[in-house]
């Protein structure tokens, strides 16, 4: 029996954990890091998102075959086409499923929310056509800053969240200029994010 020639077998499938997001300016990340530090005083058992990793997720793609990345990139380009850069305001602090029973701690937006939801909706519809399932829950514009691990000191955290729900009246504004496709590599020290593609929005 003649052994098969090298290189004639099926190509190995390369799977990547990916998501589409809006990157945040350093000053916004710095402000959110300060909010995390204030909430840490509750002593709650929270896994805080590293400031460098804080972003606004538009679509979590999960484990994706590398061969689909070109299609996803083209969808991002199509979605960005004809859309102008826009301003967004960080305006509130909250939690899922609700502030009295927090599991995910987030920061919300007022200005820019409509534009972000429209982009997320278009991405969701187009990406579903290439076999990546839609989310079960409706999209909500938010920036995750922490996730509870256990109920330790949860009541104190809830009080802190309520006290800072309006972020002290501060409204940090930033300009959304691009949509990014990220690769996420899970490590013992936390996820490492790498931008695979950045697509600019148009300038008015």
QUIZIMO-V885233 format. One record per backbone hydrogen bond with DSSP energy under -1.0 kcal/mol. CO is the residue of the C=O (numbers start at 0). NH is the residue of the N-H. If there is no record, write none. Layout:
co-><CO/CO>
nh-><NH/NH>
This chain:
co-><4/13/15/16/17/17/18/19/19/20/21/24/25/26/27/28/29/30/31/32/33/34/35/38/39/43/44/44/46/49/50/55/58/61/63/64/65/67/68/69/70/71/72/73/74/75/76/79/82/85/87/88/91/93/95/95/97/102/103/104/104/105/106/107/107/109/110/111/112/113/114/115/116/117/118/119/120/121/122/123/126/126/127/142/144/145/146/150/151/152/153/154/155/156/157/158/159/163/164/165/166/171/173/175/176/178/179/180/180/181/182/184/186/191/193/196/198/201>
nh-><7/65/63/183/60/61/181/57/58/179/55/28/29/30/31/32/33/34/35/36/37/38/39/41/42/45/148/149/146/52/53/21/19/17/15/67/68/71/72/73/74/75/76/77/78/79/80/82/201/175/173/109/107/105/102/103/100/147/95/144/145/93/142/90/91/112/88/115/116/117/118/119/120/121/122/123/124/125/126/127/129/131/130/106/48/104/46/153/44/156/157/158/159/160/161/162/163/166/92/168/169/89/87/85/200/198/20/195/196/18/193/191/189/184/182/180/178/84>
